[in-house]
Amino acid sequence: MTRTTVVLVQPPIEDFYLTLKRTLPYGLASVAAAVREKGFDVEILDALATRKSKPIAWPEAFAYLTPFYGKKDVTAFSLFHEFRHFGYSYEYIGTKIREKQPFVVGISSLFTAYCNEALQTAQTIKKFYPHCRIVLGGHHPTLFPERVLACEAIDFVLRGEGETSMGLLCEALKTHADIEGIPGIAFRKTTSVFISPPAWMKDFNHLSLPAMDLIDTHFYQRKNRGATLVVSSRGCPMHCSYCSVSAASAHAPFRQRAVEDVVREIERQTRQQDIGFVDFEDENLCLNKQWFTRLFSKITHLFADKPVELRAMNGLYPPAIDEDIVSLMKAAGFKTLNLSLGSTSKTQLKKFHRRDVRAAFETALALAQKYNLECVSYIIAAAPGQTAQSSLEDLLYLAQKRTLVGLSVYYPAPGSLDYQVCKDKAILPKTFDLMRSSALPLDDTTSRIEAATLLRLSRILNFMKHLKDTQGGLPEPKPFPDLLPPLSSDRQALSRKLLQWFLQDGNIRGSLPNGEIYTHMTDRGLTRQFIERITALPLAGLT
């Protein structure tokens, strides 16, 4: 075992789906750079940097979802079906750690819903290589250090931002120094657990740039060119109740990096690979107009000879968007505006502690059309106290707008105001792994069947918008036949046929791979109201 080798691990994920382009381990690269600066040899073992995935048995706690996801659906209205293990196996990770023989292993545990995967990764590593010290960091251990340290495979927890504390911990373990003064440290003592407050950096412009050279960038390519992400700020000045990094949450305050620092990071990445796509994973990319203008003016010049697509996939705040912003985004390489709408209900917005941004949202849509940018608009459904009717109104509002609809089923985010609301109302899911959108976690003022119905209706709405653009309008409603004719195996043609039946009787149907047609479990009141209302509205396409 070498006392200078540190391996940082991104664990596998077990879920119904995985968005690969959002899994690049940027946080580990940032921590790796800080640890390497201390003189340690650092590697990143990214268990998600593989196309490997396999179906696994549904966890017992997910059994209530069977009526909603129990059958495969090959149409455009499908949700989920198979529960899968995405990434390398735990045994593979354990074997690789044993080969590398590090003295410290750091494991990322960002999302509470996937904390079991992080813990199982730690347990397997300890089994294969008992000599190493295992550190867990990320949002989940920051909020639940005692729960995490109940796992004997975990030696230390680092709470908060780990760039400073991970390097200090490695130094202390190497020299056998005292560790109690390390910011954010938590660990087991003989008869108690020592827990420090989370460590939040006031200024991170002095940090080393993320060690992206340690990431398998080839795996994250898009269209045969490099794809990467950048985090140009942390925290958020808004007070949204559902968010775990808002100003009302347990997270650190909003901090924005210097323009020069962000540009330097992007320039380095362009020297390391042929960058074709950059996602800014920020909550408030254009909130500071002066900062935004300086940054993207420099980026426009940086990529002048080799166009790059830029995105802000977390969603932009509409009131911060004006024509200067949009024209600069277009010039810099944006093709899509991802817009955060939240809800159109004044009652719900008050619960969310969020402004009504409809006027600014519609201005942003108009500017996007002027500059030939596509739009994706995000709304939240099934939050505590939220009604299915208000979410249906959100869908019908967006039906009339030139935008793709991104409906997210609410999940309790530990550290947020709404997490405490759910706890006080005794409606929190029974286990951590159910705190994800795909689990339809709450059964409150929006029931699970209503949440599933709203999710399918958003898929149907997006398909209708696609037909509006490609075929000029919607097909005529038709009754479901007593004897099914041969159906097309083409997904779009089949979905179009199912849409015709849906528009007639309100049943959302699916199709098995063998062509068998069946009916999804849905709330018929919602589907019938959707049909009655949408056929009387001016449906907008996407282009």
Steps between C-alpha positions, in 0.01 A plus 500: 500500500639839403433794730483744210226348284142625529212365291174690468197292400174585327271207595257321268133595500192280526181646358250475218708732281826692485582821315861427406582851381430631853731259687846638422676503843588868504495526879749215536725669244493817708587311819768301313674819390517627857632168633756472221624848588591357842742259331285186486455271202131517416277291276128512426315170470180593321268201525253671264748548215378188324203390292460203730161463663288204596143442618471424870207415723289791615579589862220386727427859601409582136227235473219760515617630160413176318154622388665803333821350359424129492489456122744601231376763255669559162297813416574869550283498814720257695637581843710232670510124518826326584696576815867488402850511643683765299877485497767257604420234758595547864738204467677667208549815710634296791742316272630824347558651843688190612720530190575867562554461879424859601524604862192723470184452293252784466146414391249750366147489644317794350137391499319346794301271267827328401667488841464120514715465190771714662487293820508170310797628302678572829413160646626319192825698495561417867436134426747493211756732657459544878817710539371820343322781679164590345361854494145585394421852379216679327156637577365187668777445759507875561142480629504150652851440640387275786287284271795459263750421776269223620649310204822347634666519158499881520794638699440873447240740371587838354210743524458794266744578221791258503770673295684629809412234754581191289859609448540584868360161600738315268793691646388426857457128428840484334678665795274356776403852602188601690191525277246673723593843367434408136204705370183295456644177645280236662617163632437238765676528834510228765164581656363781283497659157701816436322735259625836375280761330500486119797671334399767250755702308455877492708534185589220260681704236831399656430129445681293244298440186313166494724208402301410190798304368408231755156448343430265211400787272467266202198336665323833539540605136202625300495474121866390503613815676584564862222590741554656837335705769593806701381621839546875509315562827380316808193547712204719406363836622137389443288355782313226312357257753563184297872559438785368713747770390273805531562787740232346724670159514787357702742572217764773487412844356523593135857551375607571144842433350707768330447517124872455440504182707213344304657595166833355610328172583327481162822591319681217675230255397524611137872418510431153644227397254293615204210653691167500317253535788509687832225485762501768770365324808400820676181600675531864394722535198368836377388657829792748493474658155835677513679179602313297238580747223870502581516121520315416182663774299830330579355155424372623164853603405646180643287280274489733200693258276334178620131527591392338826149434628435649843216407737379588849304185575407581859271776375528878463307749710269683253510849665877503447462456123481793259587555134864582574533171686328292233688654208829435679396142580421442133835646392686291758349170386173439686239311299249448779365704790420287804253709699388459861129577527411300813125554489238744373286467814524803731401280792769246424763765429437644844565154651814472289618844623541589135398796284247477220734519199244452222546843344879461492460139384289604202752772414776239507297273269448784256871583501586134450277490192655822368850354532399152381564324831306195617345504846448253784284616791505338843205466735459309826207272584389304809677719757361505856170687496499530119186391315485299180260760361761776529756280324250427222457876457880526466496242220216673319680835530818352349295330228450847353868594514785424264687272739564141594349413839722368776276382783687387810323303770598653833728311737599608854851646488669475841603843622215680322207672670255256343689202638414626847140562388476137387653385827254706706208366296633144542498445123870436445575175315585213732851454361766728355505321165139605433596869500516520121257618233467158337369360830198738503605556862203690645135399518367830629264757345613362166458123515750263341255404226452870425878556495550211259217631283648851488835354403345304213295799391821704473638229267181506297510880481857500371404241238206715396734797460726284283205406279401866477844575353541194279143435382333835542260393773346215696336187359125455523377316812396142429325239716701205619405214263340175613747315278846650477640537148870432440694784662819664380821411680622856438498678836365828370226343289396275787497793745289702257241220489492479879456879514192473279343251740601712800336811355178299459467324835765640738682169549880522484613177338835336458640227281714202592786410263286218359231750395254430781308817592408566862369790710715686752364571845404869498262747659214517249379834635833659411525340157145595400545857618830518311329392177203735543725796566785439258281452196364851558846660540739632233763227525854626440776290351869507582635686199 
